[in-house]
């Protein structure tokens, strides 16, 4: 009986893990000049942008294995014709407002950032 319960717990845990992994999304984007997202400035370069599905998510910008910044965002699941960014100009340069990927838009208006060095 204990073996059956242990097996069921393992199967349920694996299903929860696979569901969570399936909900994670990532895309690549290249910034051709420095851009600020929340309070962090990202140098020009190509980034992997990762987030989980849901109306709000923490969005991580990484290069290789290094997480450069993690930012809360509003996620809107919708079809977009192209990958595009919306940015505003400020005294210190461009500020990222939104990224539109093929199947989702990430809105960064009014967010704070956490810098990572991993």
N, C-alpha and C positions, 0 to 999 in steps of 0.2 A: 504494500500500500504506500509506504514512504517513497519507493522508487517511482511510482506512478505520479504522485504529487510533485516530486522533484522534477520529473520529465515535463509535466504540465507547466510548472513555473518557468522552466527553461524555454519552452516553446512560446509562452506568452511574452517573456522578456525579449526573445528574438524578434517576434512580430512587432513589438513596440519599437525596438531599435530600427528595424527595417522601415517602418512607417516614418519615423523621425528622419532617417537618412534620405528617404524618398522626397520629403518635403523641403530639403535644403536645395537651394538653387545657386548657380554661379555663372558668371559671364565675364568676358574680358573686355577691357576698354583702354584706349590710349589717349592720354592727355598730352597735347603738343606744347603746352606751356604750364607753369605752376598754377594750381587751382586750390582754393580754400574750400574745405568742406567742414561745416560747423566751425570749430576753432583751430583746426589743423590744416596746414598747407602741404599739399601733395606735390612733390617735384614732377616735372614732365616725365612721362614714361608710361609703360603698359602695366596695368593692374588687373588682378583677378578680383572681382567684386562678388562676394558671397553673402547670402541672406537666407532666412527661412520664410516660408510662406505664412501669410497671416496679414491682418491689416496693419500691424506694426512689427518691426523687426530690428535687430541689430545688424547693420551692414558692415562687413569687414573688407577693407582694401588691403590686398597683400601683393607682394612681389616675391616670387619664388616661395620659400617657406617663411618669409618675414612678414608678419602682420604690421602694416604701417599705421592704420587707424581703424577704429571701430566706432560707428556712428548710428544712432537710432534714426529710423526713417519710417515714413508711411509707405506701405506697399499697395499698389493698385494692380491687380491682375487684369491685363487687357492686351489686345493685339496692337502692336505699333508697326508701321511699315518699315522703319529703319531704326538702328541704334543712334540715339542723339542725346545731347545734353542741353540743359537750359542753365545758363549762368548769368549772374548779374555783375556789373562792374562796381568796384569800390575803390577807395583811395589806395588800398594795398594790393589790388589786382582783381582777378575774377573769383567769384564765390559760386560754388556749385549749388544749384537749386534743385535739379532733378536729372535723373538719368532714365531715358526710355530705352528699354531692351525690347526684343521681339515680342515677349509674352508678359512683360511686367514693366511698371514705372515705379521708380524709387524716388520719393519726395523728401528732400533734406531741409526744407524750410523750417526754421525755428528749432534746430537740433543742437546738441552739444556733442563733443567728441571725446574719445578716450584714445590716447596714443599708445601704441604697443611697440615693443622692441623684440618680439620673439621671432 
